[in-house]
């Protein structure tokens, strides 16, 4: 499984229709069930002071159209001035296995500012978050319209059936050097809880 979620981010498509047939993914166990993606929460900031003072996502909600279609839509607020450039995004995906959540994927975007265009591999997610066409991201309201993980990244089949916690961490990479982690400054984090279940 691969995920380019952002916010992310984020850190995350032909979104809006989150549905799939059992056995639809390569190598997935075959059965006759239909699998659906269920949001167990909207996107929300982590409980640390930096995140709570940077983001307000109380205007986001899970919108369920029927048994197989749901998205996240609404508004979110950037509450304070952020650096003008060099936003490193780190996405950590945890999957519930035998009652415990284990890390199954870590994904990093060196600089979100370089991904704000239609040719970016991450654009399928970025375009749903109402971000400006270039950095910086000023304080204010941002509209989220129909966000959900793309089925290419999270196949809806028996092989991916589980609960997931997705954490999106945003850092300021002061010198813009993707290989230099010593100069990065933590800005805030967001969390998304979801599950893939048989219908």
C-alpha positions in Angstrom: 0.0 0.0 0.0 1.3 3.5 -0.8 -0.1 6.8 0.4 0.5 10.3 -0.7 -1.8 11.8 1.8 -1.4 15.4 2.9 -2.5 17.2 4.0 -1.6 16.8 4.2 -1.6 17.7 4.6 -2.1 17.4 3.5 -1.2 16.5 3.8 -4.7 13.3 0.2 -7.9 12.2 -6.3 -10.8 11.5 -8.2 -12.0 11.6 -4.7 -15.4 11.6 -3.5 -16.4 8.1 -4.5 -14.8 5.8 -1.9 -15.8 2.4 -2.9 -14.4 -0.8 -4.3 -15.0 -4.4 -4.9 -13.4 -7.2 -2.9 -10.4 -8.6 -4.7 -9.9 -5.4 -6.7 -6.3 -4.9 -5.6 -3.4 -6.8 -7.0 -2.6 -9.8 -4.9 -5.6 -9.2 -2.6 -7.4 -12.3 -1.3 -10.5 -13.0 -3.4 -14.0 -12.9 -1.9 -17.4 -11.7 -2.9 -17.6 -8.8 -0.4 -17.8 -5.1 -1.2 -15.5 -3.0 0.8 -16.0 0.6 1.9 -13.9 3.4 3.5 -15.3 4.8 6.7 -14.0 8.0 8.3 -14.0 7.5 12.0 -13.2 11.1 12.5 -12.7 14.3 10.5 -9.2 15.8 10.3 -8.1 17.3 13.6 -4.9 18.8 15.2 -2.9 16.8 17.7 -3.2 17.9 21.3 0.2 19.7 21.5 0.3 23.5 21.9 1.9 24.2 18.6 -0.9 22.3 16.7 -3.8 23.8 18.6 -2.5 27.3 18.2 -1.8 26.8 14.5 -4.9 25.1 13.1 -8.7 25.0 13.7 -10.4 22.2 11.9 -13.8 22.4 13.7 -15.5 23.4 10.5 -14.7 20.1 8.8 -17.1 17.2 8.8 -17.6 13.8 7.4 -20.3 13.9 4.7 -21.9 10.5 4.0 -24.0 10.3 0.9 -25.0 6.7 1.2 -23.6 3.4 2.4 -20.6 3.5 0.1 -19.7 7.1 -0.4 -18.3 9.5 2.1 -15.9 12.4 2.1 -14.5 15.2 4.3 -15.7 18.7 3.5 -16.0 22.1 5.1 -13.6 24.8 6.2 -10.4 25.0 8.3 -8.5 27.9 9.7 -4.8 28.7 9.7 -4.6 30.7 12.9 -1.2 32.3 12.8 1.6 33.4 10.5 3.6 30.5 9.1 7.1 30.6 7.5 7.0 31.8 3.9 8.5 28.6 2.3 10.2 25.2 2.8 7.4 23.1 4.4 8.5 19.5 5.0 5.6 17.1 5.3 6.0 13.7 7.0 3.1 11.3 6.8 2.9 8.2 9.1 0.3 5.5 8.5 -0.5 3.1 11.3 -2.6 0.0 10.7 -4.3 -2.0 13.5 -2.9 -5.5 13.6 -4.0 -7.9 16.4 -5.4 -5.0 18.5 -2.3 -2.8 18.2 -1.4 -0.1 15.7 1.8 -0.7 13.8 3.6 1.7 11.4 3.1 0.4 7.8 4.2 3.4 5.9 6.2 6.6 6.3 6.0 9.1 3.4 7.9 12.4 3.2 7.5 15.5 1.0 10.6 17.6 1.0 8.9 21.0 0.3 5.1 21.4 -0.1 5.7 24.7 -1.8 7.2 22.9 -4.8 4.1 20.7 -5.1 1.4 23.3 -5.6 0.9 22.6 -9.3 -1.1 20.1 -11.5 2.0 18.2 -12.5 2.9 17.2 -9.0 2.3 13.6 -8.0 0.7 14.9 -4.9 -1.7 17.2 -6.7 -4.6 14.6 -6.5 -4.8 15.4 -2.8 -3.5 19.0 -2.6 -6.2 20.3 -5.0 -9.0 19.5 -2.4 -7.6 21.7 0.3 -8.1 25.2 -1.1 -4.4 26.1 -0.9 -3.0 29.1 -2.8 -1.1 28.4 -6.0 2.2 29.3 -4.3 3.6 29.8 -0.8 3.2 31.4 1.7 0.0 30.2 3.4 -1.5 33.2 5.1 -3.8 33.0 8.1 -7.4 32.6 7.2 -10.1 30.2 6.0 -9.4 27.3 3.7 -12.2 25.3 2.0 -11.9 21.5 1.9 -14.1 20.0 -0.8 -14.7 16.2 -1.0 -11.5 14.8 0.5 -10.8 11.1 0.7 -7.8 8.8 0.1 -7.5 7.7 -3.5 -8.3 4.1 -4.1 -4.9 3.7 -5.9 -3.3 4.4 -2.5 -5.7 2.6 -0.3 -7.3 -0.3 -2.2 -10.7 -1.2 -0.9 -10.4 -5.0 -0.6 -10.0 -7.7 2.0 -6.2 -7.2 2.0 -6.5 -3.6 3.3 -9.5 -4.2 5.7 -8.5 -2.7 9.0 -8.5 0.5 11.1 -5.9 3.2 10.3 -4.4 6.2 12.0 -2.8 8.8 9.7 -0.6 11.4 11.3 0.6 14.3 9.1 3.5 16.4 10.6 4.5 19.7 9.2 8.0 21.2 9.7 9.8 24.3 8.5 12.9 23.2 6.8 14.9 26.4 7.4 17.6 26.1 4.7 15.5 24.2 2.2 18.0 21.3 2.3 16.0 18.0 2.1 18.9 16.1 3.6 19.4 18.4 6.6 17.1 17.4 9.5 19.0 19.4 12.1 17.6 22.7 10.9 13.9 21.8 10.7 11.4 23.3 13.1 8.2 21.5 14.1 5.1 23.6 13.2 2.0 21.4 13.8 0.4 18.0 13.2 -2.9 16.7 12.0 -4.6 13.3 12.5 -7.1 11.3 10.5 -8.8 8.1 11.6 -10.4 5.8 9.1 -11.2 2.1 8.4 -11.7 -0.2 5.5 -14.6 -2.6 6.2 -16.8 -5.1 4.4 -20.2 -3.7 3.6 
